[in-house]
């Protein structure tokens, strides 16, 4: 499958592999279709545009901070700028 490996997509894939989950396991635990999860992991769909339920469910399953996933380094830059 073709991949548009965005930072967010790489974070999802890396977290999944670290946990030893298959894509099917993540999808099942998150309560979504496997194709929906694959689109997120392959960068075909931006998780920032997914519903809050899907985004939070996937983050919970993978143990990812949703704010870090969505904002990434931008969050850290804003924190530094306000110091």
N, C-alpha and C positions, 0 to 999 in steps of 0.2 A: 504494500500500500504506500502511496505517496505521502510524504510527511512535510509539513510546513513548521518545523520545530521552533515554535516560539518559546520564550522563556517559561511561560506558564505551562505549555505542553511538556517541556523537558522536566519541570518540577513534578508534574503529575506522574510521568513515566518513572523518574528516579525514585519517587516515594513509593510507587507501586512495587518496583523491583526490590527496594530495600525491605519491604514488608513480605516479599516473597509471594505476592498475589498475582493471579492471572487477571487479564482484563475482565473476564467473565465474573470472577470473584468480586472485584471492585464494583462492577455494575450491579450485581445481585445485592451486595451489602448496602449499596447506595439507593437501591430501589429504582434503578433506571435500566433501559435497554442497553445491551452491550454496544450496539451501533452508536448510541448517543455518547457513551463513554469513549469509544474509539475516536469519534470525531473530535472530542476534547483533547485526547492524548496525541492525536496526529496533527493537531493545530488546524483542523478543517473548520472547527467552531471555536470561537474565543470564549473561554469560561467566563470572562467578564460580561458577556452578553447572555449567558445562561440564566435561567431562573434562579432566584435566591435559594429555593429548595434544592435544586440540583447542585449548585455550587457548594452550599454548606454540607450537603450529604456526602459529596465526593471528598471534600476536605476532612470531614469527620472520619470517614473510613480510612483515609490515607494519613491522618494525623498531621495535616498541613494547616498552618495558621492562614485563614482566608484573607486576612488583611495583607499579609506578606505575599500571598499568591497574587492578589490583584494589584497591589501598589508596589511591591518589590522594593527596589532601591529608592524609588521616589519617596517612600515613607521615611527612610533613613535620611535622605537629603533634607526633607522638610523639618525633621527633628533637629538636624545640625544647624539649619538656618534660624530656628527659633531660639537656640541656645545663646 
